[in-house]
Amino acid sequence: MAGKTNPKSLMIHVDAVKKGKLVFEDAFGGVARMILNAGIQKITVKGKTTYQFDLFSQGKKHLVGMYDEINSFVSFVKDASEGGSSREMAFVLVGEPGNGKTFFVDYLCARYREFLSVPHNRKYTFRFIHLDQLGGYGKIDFIESQTYEDPMILAMSLCETQDQTKEFFSKKFKFTDKQIEDLYDKYRPLGACSAYIFNQIREYTNNDITKMLSFIEITPVPLIESLGTITGKYPAKDKITSSAVDLLGEESIQRLLHISDSNNPYRFDLRRGALARVAGGGIHFCDEIYKNKKDLVQVYLGVIQNRMIEMDGFKWPIDTLIIATSNNSEFDTFLSEKEEAPIVDRCRICYVAHNTDYKIQTLLTEYAIGTDTKRSLDSKVLHQDPNLNYAASVGVVLTRLPRSDKLTPIEIMKLAAGEVAGEKSLKTLAELIDMLNQDTDITRRFGQKGMGQRNLGRAVQLLLESSETNEGQCMFALDIFKALERTVLDYVQEPSDRAKFKEDLKIARGLYRERIMTEMFNAYMDEPLAIKKDVFNYVNMIIGVDAEHLGPDMMWKYKDPQTGDLKAIKIDERYIKNVEERLGLKTEEQRASFRNSIRKIYGQKLSVDANYDFMDNLELVKAITDVRLKSDIAGAGSLIGALANRTNEENQKLYDRMIYTMNEKLGYCRTCAQKTIEYFCTQEDDK
């Protein structure tokens, strides 16, 4: 039965490959084609141009950030697919626990299985049938290629010599010389058992190709994840239970009972090992490679370099992309043993850093919190404070950033996220990253130390189990800082790291405080975007203040970049001056310099992104919030006083109205609205 997607005949398969209906490529070629065909975007990250590969941004739970690591991997696979030195190497991801190494490999494997499930990309192998005619195989009815060799590998060994096979391709299928040359570029010999059995068939049929083909059946390679075919994982085991058998296979007593010739290499059961199951263009994932005992690492050395499974002098060539992971401490221990240098020499080491972009971190924080509805211990639905994600993201990202004399932690955080940080430029951050990345101690490089995704997950667990969360039926943002501090105390061993992380969490609380000031102003104004509008008013005023056609009424007309409509604004010089005083700009020169920087940002950012809103300029937002709170409410202190002291009816009305706005327009529940106002009324974390 010869179908298009499941051809049973070798000749039909070869013809389908020639016509382009099926693909014959190795693992590197397949993975490279899968990634590059999905699409590429050119982006700027931390002041440097890099590429974003669309394949890694697909699906509900996709990879977040990891731009440098993904670029390294794509470059590695592309080089290997083009016959470069990467063909004889393994790709090893080294980094702190909980920064996404295993998630990266699992995601890649899942996408690769999806890619191969498309009929055009499907992997096929062959089996030898009618073994009863050959004799010597007992009750074994058929034998499948143990390493899932491609039928084209068998086709290239069809005749006794390569020249005869090339001539056969040319006559039978009308292959051109160029097509034959391209085909034989991917040539590799048959594995020991396939070659042995095929030779028996050749002798039995007296080299009659038509008769030989009747012993061959083409079959698709199973894509079942749990079988470990196409994508397989070998986790490091302890020294007693692990052995080379887990990787390579072993002699099978069961087969020896059927096979009469004791020299037949089919007596070895290769599928008992993890490598043979991915040997037909698959991905082999070795988790924590350097935790394995030395003799197993030596096995990997042979496999990585030669791409060959060897047992008792028999050889089975394999076509596999080998990816491994390791944490920093295991890798350092391994490197300290100088005699192990050859294995590291055969690995392309890629150091994986934590994510240091707090905007991107919000997606990772969503993963840690979970998308399902959270419930309290007594099964009541838990509300999520609208500031929770921001508080958690800023908290963990600050722990991952280094200390610097040139930049403050907040400036590093903002620049790493591509935001404005006063006068400081991305060049300063790029220089800092380059300087740190020269350090031979990996853990001192940019983003290598800090609270990982697992630590964030633990903090969320602590938040969920706390009595405050369960009683109030709300995951209140301020409580995440206590949970993160508890995680630092319990899981960070190094005293210097612990002290730094606690300091970073204090800075994060200060940022949360500033966000709450903005939120309270929005609630007071009964307008979710009140502060954003005021920021834009200030920006438009300083652009219009020097306009030539500005009349004595100080009215200035401008075109709204977001809507394209013509709008008018009255320029209030006293308001501009108040904002600039709040920013600490005392002299005319300082004011002029600041205004020019805002105008420059306006010109640069809005030409690229019409929705840019200046809300990332925290100093400006804070200054405008303070000015508005002072002028509208005669000082933030009096708003605090009014909300804290609700003995008179007017204050109670203000409190109730703000609670209502927070509930209805800003996404708060009654618990987190009350707690946020309570926090606003204290002097806690006020810088």
C-alpha positions in Angstrom: 0.0 0.0 0.0 1.9 3.1 -1.2 0.3 6.3 0.0 1.7 9.8 -0.3 2.3 10.4 3.4 3.2 6.8 4.3 5.1 5.3 1.3 5.8 1.6 2.0 8.1 1.2 -1.0 11.7 2.5 -1.1 11.4 3.5 -4.7 8.3 5.5 -4.1 10.1 7.2 -1.1 13.2 8.1 -3.2 10.9 9.5 -6.0 9.0 11.6 -3.4 12.3 13.1 -2.1 13.4 13.9 -5.7 10.1 15.7 -6.4 10.3 17.6 -3.1 7.2 16.0 -1.6 9.4 14.7 1.3 12.6 16.1 2.8 15.9 14.4 3.3 18.0 16.4 5.8 19.9 15.9 9.0 18.9 17.0 12.5 20.8 20.3 12.2 19.3 21.1 8.9 15.8 20.3 10.1 16.1 22.5 13.3 17.7 25.4 11.4 15.0 25.3 8.7 12.2 25.1 11.4 13.6 28.2 13.2 14.5 30.4 10.2 11.3 29.7 8.3 9.2 30.8 11.2 10.4 34.4 10.8 13.0 36.8 12.2 12.7 40.4 13.6 15.6 42.8 14.1 15.4 44.4 17.6 17.6 46.5 20.0 18.3 45.0 23.4 20.4 46.9 26.0 21.8 49.2 23.3 22.8 46.4 20.9 21.1 45.1 17.7 20.0 41.5 18.0 17.5 39.2 16.4 14.2 37.8 17.7 13.1 34.5 16.2 9.4 34.2 16.0 9.4 30.4 16.6 10.3 31.1 20.3 7.4 33.5 20.8 4.6 31.2 19.8 2.0 29.5 22.0 0.4 30.2 25.3 3.6 29.6 27.4 6.5 30.6 25.2 10.1 31.7 25.9 10.5 35.2 27.3 13.7 37.2 26.7 16.8 35.0 26.3 17.7 36.9 23.2 21.5 36.3 23.4 21.1 32.6 24.3 18.6 32.0 21.4 20.9 33.9 19.0 23.9 31.7 20.0 21.8 28.5 19.6 20.5 29.5 16.2 24.0 30.4 15.0 25.3 27.1 16.4 22.7 25.0 14.5 23.0 27.0 11.3 26.8 26.5 11.3 26.3 22.8 11.9 23.8 22.5 9.1 26.3 24.2 6.8 29.0 21.7 7.6 30.9 23.8 10.2 32.8 22.7 13.2 29.5 22.8 15.3 28.7 19.4 13.8 31.1 17.8 16.1 30.0 19.6 19.2 27.2 19.6 21.8 25.4 22.8 22.8 25.6 23.2 26.6 23.5 25.8 28.6 25.3 26.8 31.8 23.7 29.0 34.4 22.1 29.5 37.8 19.1 27.3 38.7 15.7 28.6 37.8 16.6 30.8 34.8 14.9 28.8 32.1 17.6 26.4 30.7 15.4 23.3 30.8 12.3 25.2 29.8 14.3 26.4 26.7 15.2 22.8 25.6 11.7 21.4 26.4 10.1 24.2 24.4 12.5 23.6 21.4 11.7 19.8 21.5 7.9 20.4 21.6 8.2 22.8 18.6 10.4 20.2 16.7 7.8 17.4 17.2 5.1 19.8 15.9 7.3 20.6 12.9 7.9 17.0 12.1 4.2 16.2 12.3 3.7 18.1 9.1 3.5 15.5 6.3 6.2 17.2 4.2 8.7 17.2 7.1 7.9 13.8 8.4 10.8 11.4 9.3 10.7 7.9 7.9 12.8 4.8 8.5 12.9 1.3 7.1 12.4 -2.3 8.3 13.5 -5.6 6.9 10.6 -8.1 6.3 10.2 -11.7 5.3 13.1 -12.7 7.5 11.8 -16.3 7.6 13.0 -16.6 4.0 16.6 -15.7 5.1 16.5 -18.0 8.1 18.5 -17.7 11.3 16.1 -15.3 13.0 13.8 -17.7 14.8 10.4 -16.1 15.6 11.6 -12.5 14.7 9.3 -11.5 11.8 10.8 -8.1 11.0 13.7 -6.0 12.0 13.4 -2.2 12.1 16.5 0.0 11.8 17.6 0.3 15.4 18.8 3.9 14.9 15.8 5.0 12.8 18.0 5.5 9.7 16.5 7.5 6.9 15.4 5.4 3.8 17.7 7.6 1.7 20.7 6.3 3.7 19.7 2.7 2.7 19.0 3.9 -0.9 22.6 5.3 -1.1 23.9 1.8 -0.2 21.6 -0.1 -2.6 24.3 -1.3 -5.0 27.6 -2.8 -4.0 29.6 0.3 -4.8 28.7 4.0 -4.6 29.4 4.5 -8.4 26.8 1.8 -9.2 24.2 3.4 -6.9 24.8 6.8 -8.4 24.3 5.3 -11.9 21.1 3.6 -10.7 19.7 6.9 -9.4 20.6 8.6 -12.7 18.9 6.0 -14.9 15.9 5.0 -12.7 15.0 8.4 -11.2 16.6 10.8 -13.7 18.7 12.5 -10.9 21.0 15.1 -12.3 24.8 15.1 -11.4 24.2 18.1 -9.1 21.3 16.3 -7.3 23.4 13.2 -6.8 26.3 15.3 -5.5 24.0 17.1 -3.0 22.5 13.8 -1.9 25.9 12.2 -1.3 27.0 15.2 0.8 24.7 13.8 3.4 25.9 10.3 3.0 26.8 8.1 6.0 27.2 4.4 6.1 24.5 2.1 7.4 24.6 1.0 11.0 26.2 -2.4 11.8 22.9 -4.4 12.0 21.2 -2.8 9.0 24.4 -3.3 6.9 24.7 -7.0 8.1 21.1 -7.9 7.3 21.1 -6.0 4.0 24.2 -7.9 3.0 22.5 -11.2 3.9 19.5 -10.1 1.7 22.0 -9.2 -1.2 23.5 -12.7 -1.0 20.1 -14.4 -0.8 18.7 -12.6 -3.8 22.0 -12.8 -5.7 22.2 -9.0 -5.9 18.9 -8.7 -7.8 17.7 -5.2 -6.8 14.0 -5.9 -7.5 14.0 -8.9 -5.2 16.1 -7.0 -2.6 13.5 -4.3 -2.5 10.7 -6.8 -1.6 12.5 -7.3 1.7 12.3 -3.6 2.6 9.3 -1.7 3.9 9.3 2.1 4.7 7.6 3.2 7.9 7.2 6.5 9.7 9.2 7.2 12.8 6.8 7.5 15.8 6.5 11.0 17.2 5.2 9.9 20.6 6.9 12.0 23.2 6.7 9.4 26.0 8.6 6.9 23.9 11.7 9.2 23.7 11.8 8.9 19.9 12.9 12.0 17.9 13.3 14.0 21.2 14.7 12.2 24.2 16.0 13.2 27.6 18.6 11.6 29.8 18.6 13.1 33.3 21.8 12.7 35.4 21.4 9.8 37.9 23.4 8.8 40.9 26.7 7.0 40.6 25.3 3.5 41.3 22.2 3.3 39.1 23.7 5.1 36.0 25.6 3.2 33.4 26.6 3.4 29.7 23.7 1.0 29.0 21.2 3.8 29.6 22.8 5.7 26.7 24.1 3.1 24.3 22.1 -0.1 24.9 23.3 -3.6 25.6 23.4 -7.2 24.4 19.9 -8.7 24.5 19.5 -12.2 25.9 16.0 -12.4 24.4 17.4 -11.8 20.9 20.2 -14.3 21.4 17.5 -17.0 21.9 16.3 -16.3 18.3 19.4 -15.4 16.4 21.5 -18.4 15.3 24.6 -16.4 14.2 26.3 -15.2 17.4 28.3 -12.6 15.2 25.1 -10.9 14.1 25.2 -7.3 15.5 21.4 -7.3 15.9 22.1 -9.2 19.1 22.7 -5.7 20.7 19.5 -3.9 21.7 20.3 -0.3 21.0 16.9 1.0 21.7 17.5 0.1 25.4 19.7 3.2 25.4 18.5 6.8 25.0 20.7 7.7 22.0 19.5 5.2 19.4 15.9 6.4 19.8 16.9 10.0 18.7 19.5 8.8 16.2 17.3 9.4 13.1 17.5 13.2 13.0 16.3 13.9 16.6 17.3 16.0 19.6 19.1 14.4 22.6 18.7 16.4 25.8 21.2 15.6 28.6 20.0 17.3 31.8 22.9 18.3 34.2 25.5 16.6 32.0 28.4 17.3 34.4 26.7 15.6 37.3 27.2 12.3 35.5 30.0 10.0 36.6 33.2 10.2 34.7 32.8 7.0 32.6 29.4 8.3 31.3 30.9 11.7 30.4 33.6 9.7 28.5 30.8 8.0 26.6 29.4 11.4 25.7 32.8 12.5 24.5 32.9 9.7 21.9 29.3 10.2 20.9 29.6 14.0 20.5 32.9 13.9 18.5 32.2 10.9 16.3 28.4 10.9 16.2 28.7 7.2 16.5 27.4 4.5 18.9 30.2 1.9 19.3 29.9 -1.5 21.0 32.3 -4.5 20.7 33.8 -3.0 17.5 30.4 -2.6 15.8 29.5 1.0 14.8 26.1 2.7 14.3 26.4 6.3 12.9 23.8 8.6 14.5 22.3 11.9 13.3 21.5 13.8 16.5 21.6 17.3 17.8 22.9 17.1 21.4 21.9 19.7 23.9 22.8 19.7 27.5 22.4 21.8 30.6 24.5 22.4 33.7 24.4 24.7 36.7 27.4 26.9 37.5 28.7 25.1 40.5 28.7 21.6 38.8 30.4 23.2 35.8 33.1 24.9 38.0 33.8 21.6 39.8 34.1 19.8 36.5 36.5 22.5 35.1 38.7 22.3 38.1 39.5 18.6 37.2 42.0 19.4 34.4 42.0 15.9 32.9 38.3 16.5 31.9 39.3 19.2 29.4 38.6 17.2 26.2 34.8 17.0 26.9 34.6 20.8 27.5 36.6 21.3 24.3 33.8 19.4 22.5 31.0 21.6 23.9 29.8 25.0 22.8 29.2 26.6 26.2 26.4 29.2 26.4 26.1 31.0 29.7 22.5 31.7 30.5 21.8 34.9 32.4 18.6 35.7 34.4 16.1 38.0 32.7 17.0 41.6 33.6 14.2 43.5 31.8 11.5 44.3 34.3 8.9 44.8 31.5 9.6 41.3 30.1 9.6 39.9 33.6 5.9 40.7 33.9 5.2 37.8 31.6 7.5 35.5 33.6 5.8 36.7 36.8 2.4 35.7 35.2 3.9 32.2 34.6 4.9 32.1 38.3 1.5 33.3 39.6 -0.4 31.0 37.2 -3.2 31.7 34.8 -5.8 29.6 36.7 -8.2 31.2 39.2 -6.6 31.2 42.6 -8.6 30.2 45.6 -8.1 30.6 49.4 -7.8 27.6 51.7 -11.5 27.7 52.3 -12.2 27.6 48.5 -13.1 31.3 48.0 -11.8 33.0 44.9 -8.7 35.2 45.5 -8.5 38.6 43.9 -5.1 39.7 42.5 -4.0 43.3 43.4 -3.4 45.2 40.1 0.1 46.2 41.4 1.1 42.6 42.4 2.8 41.8 39.1 4.7 45.1 39.0 5.9 44.7 42.6 7.1 41.1 42.2 8.8 41.8 38.8 10.7 44.9 40.0 11.7 43.1 43.2 13.3 40.1 41.5 14.8 42.0 38.6 16.6 44.4 41.0 18.3 41.4 42.7 19.7 40.3 39.4 21.4 43.7 38.6 25.0 44.4 39.6 26.1 47.4 41.7 27.9 50.1 39.8 29.7 53.4 40.6 28.4 55.0 37.4 24.7 54.0 37.5 22.2 53.5 40.4 20.2 50.3 40.5 17.1 52.1 39.3 19.0 53.6 36.3 20.4 50.1 35.4 16.9 48.7 35.7 15.4 51.4 33.4 18.1 51.3 30.8 18.0 47.4 30.7 14.3 47.8 29.8 15.1 50.3 27.1 13.6 53.2 29.1 14.9 56.8 29.8 17.1 57.2 32.8 17.7 60.9 33.1 20.9 62.0 31.4 22.4 58.4 31.5 22.6 56.7 28.2 22.4 53.1 27.0 26.1 53.5 26.1 26.9 53.6 29.8 25.0 50.4 30.4 26.6 48.7 27.4 30.1 49.6 28.8 29.1 48.2 32.2 27.9 45.0 30.7 31.0 44.6 28.5 33.2 45.3 31.6 31.4 42.7 33.8 31.4 40.1 31.0 35.2 40.2 30.9 35.3 38.6 34.4 36.5 35.0 34.4 34.2 34.3 37.3 30.9 33.6 35.5 28.7 34.5 38.5 30.0 38.1 38.4 28.8 38.7 34.9 25.8 40.8 34.1 22.5 39.1 35.2 24.2 35.9 36.4 23.3 36.2 40.0 19.9 37.0 41.5 16.6 35.5 42.4 15.5 33.0 39.8 12.1 32.0 38.6 11.9 29.2 41.2 12.5 31.6 44.0 9.7 33.9 42.6 7.5 30.8 42.5 8.3 30.1 46.2 7.5 33.7 47.1 4.1 33.4 45.4 3.4 30.2 47.3 4.3 31.9 50.6 1.9 34.8 49.7 -0.9 32.3 48.9 -0.5 30.4 52.2 -0.4 33.5 54.4 -3.3 34.2 56.7 -3.6 37.8 55.4 -4.2 36.6 51.8 -6.7 34.0 52.9 -8.6 36.3 55.3 -8.8 39.2 52.9 -9.3 36.9 49.9 -6.8 39.1 48.0 -3.2 38.7 47.0 -2.1 42.2 48.2 1.0 43.6 46.4 2.8 44.9 49.5 2.8 41.3 51.0 4.9 40.0 48.1 7.9 41.9 49.5 7.6 40.0 52.8 7.4 36.7 50.9 10.5 37.6 48.8 12.4 38.6 51.9 11.5 35.2 53.5 12.6 33.4 50.3 16.0 35.3 50.5 16.5 34.3 54.1 15.6 30.6 53.5 17.2 29.9 50.2 20.1 32.3 49.6 23.2 30.8 51.3 25.9 33.5 50.6 25.7 36.2 53.3 26.9 39.0 50.9 24.3 38.0 48.3 21.6 37.9 51.0 22.5 41.4 52.2 22.5 42.8 48.6 19.1 41.1 47.8 17.5 42.6 50.9 18.8 46.0 50.0 17.4 45.6 46.4 14.0 44.7 47.8 14.0 47.9 49.8 14.6 49.9 46.6 11.8 47.9 45.0 9.4 48.9 47.8 10.4 52.6 47.1 9.3 52.1 43.5 6.1 50.5 44.6 5.5 53.5 46.9 5.9 55.9 43.9 3.5 53.8 41.9 0.9 54.0 44.7 1.2 57.8 44.8 0.3 57.8 41.1 -2.6 55.4 41.7 -4.0 57.4 44.5 -3.9 60.6 42.4 -5.8 58.7 39.6 -8.3 57.5 42.3 -8.7 61.0 43.7 -9.3 62.5 40.2 -11.8 59.7 39.5 -9.9 59.1 36.2 -7.8 56.0 35.5 -5.4 57.9 33.2 -5.4 61.2 35.1 -1.6 61.3 35.8 -0.8 60.2 32.2 -2.8 63.2 30.9 -1.0 65.6 33.2 2.4 64.2 32.1 1.4 64.8 28.5 0.1 68.3 29.4 3.5 69.2 30.8 5.4 67.8 27.8 3.1 69.7 25.4 3.5 72.9 27.4 7.3 72.9 27.3 7.2 72.2 23.6 4.6 75.1 23.0 6.2 77.6 25.4 8.8 78.7 22.9 6.4 78.6 19.9 6.6 81.7 17.6 2.9 82.0 17.1 2.0 81.9 20.8 -0.5 84.7 21.6 -0.8 86.7 24.8 -3.6 84.4 25.9 -0.9 81.6 26.1 -3.1 79.2 24.0 -1.1 76.8 21.8 -2.5 74.5 19.1 -0.8 71.2 18.4 -1.5 67.9 16.6 -2.1 65.0 18.9 0.4 62.2 17.8 -1.9 59.4 19.0 -5.1 60.5 17.3 -3.9 63.0 14.7 -6.5 65.6 15.9 -5.8 69.3 16.4 -5.9 70.3 20.1 -5.5 73.5 22.0 -3.7 73.9 25.4 -3.2 76.8 27.7 0.4 77.1 28.7 0.7 77.5 32.5 4.2 78.7 33.2 3.7 78.5 37.0 2.8 74.8 36.6 5.8 74.2 34.5 8.0 75.9 37.1 6.5 74.0 40.0 7.2 70.6 38.2 10.8 71.6 37.5 11.3 72.7 41.1 10.1 69.3 42.2 12.7 67.8 39.9 15.4 69.8 41.7 16.1 72.1 38.7 17.0 75.5 40.3 18.8 77.4 37.6 17.6 78.5 34.1 20.4 76.4 32.5 19.3 73.3 34.3 15.7 73.9 33.2 16.6 74.5 29.6 18.8 71.4 29.6 16.0 69.2 31.0 13.4 70.7 28.6 15.7 70.0 25.7 16.1 66.4 26.8 12.3 65.9 27.0 11.9 67.5 23.5 14.6 65.2 22.1 12.9 62.1 23.6 9.6 63.4 22.1 11.1 63.6 18.7 12.9 60.2 18.9 10.3 58.1 20.6 7.0 59.4 19.1 8.4 59.0 15.5 8.8 55.3 16.2 5.9 54.6 18.6 2.9 56.9 18.5 1.6 55.5 21.8 4.7 56.4 23.8 3.5 58.1 27.0 6.6 59.3 29.0 5.3 57.2 32.0 8.7 55.4 32.1 10.3 58.7 33.2 9.7 58.0 36.9 11.2 61.2 38.2 8.9 63.3 35.9 5.8 61.3 36.9 6.7 61.6 40.6 7.2 65.4 40.3 3.9 65.9 38.4 2.0 63.7 40.9 3.5 65.7 43.8 2.6 69.0 42.2 -1.0 68.0 41.4 -1.5 66.5 44.9 -0.2 69.7 46.4 -2.2 72.1 44.2 -5.5 70.1 44.1 -5.6 68.9 47.6 -3.4 71.5 49.3 -0.7 68.9 49.8 -0.4 65.2 49.7 -0.2 65.4 53.5 -3.8 66.8 53.7 -5.1 64.0 51.5 -3.4 61.5 53.8 -4.9 63.4 56.7 -8.4 63.4 55.2 -8.2 59.6 54.4 -6.7 58.7 57.7 -9.1 60.8 59.8 -12.6 60.0 58.7 -14.4 61.5 61.7 -16.2 64.2 59.6 -18.7 63.5 56.8 -16.6 65.2 54.1 -13.6 63.0 54.7 -15.7 59.9 54.8 -17.3 60.9 51.4 -13.9 61.4 49.9 -12.7 58.0 51.2 -15.9 56.2 49.9 -15.6 57.9 46.5 -11.9 56.8 46.1 -12.7 53.3 47.2 -15.5 53.2 44.6 -13.2 54.5 41.8 -10.5 52.0 42.8 -13.1 49.2 42.7 -14.9 50.2 39.5 -12.2 51.8 37.4 -8.8 50.7 38.6 -9.2 46.9 39.1 -9.0 46.8 42.9 -11.2 44.8 45.2 -12.4 46.2 48.6 -9.5 44.5 50.5 -6.6 45.8 48.4 -8.3 49.2 47.9 -8.5 49.6 51.7 -5.0 48.2 52.3 -3.5 50.5 49.6 -5.1 53.6 51.1 -3.9 52.5 54.5 -0.3 52.1 53.1 -0.6 55.5 51.4 -1.5 57.1 54.7 1.7 55.7 56.4 5.2 57.2 55.9 6.5 53.7 55.1 9.0 53.5 52.2 8.7 57.2 51.5 12.0 58.4 50.1 
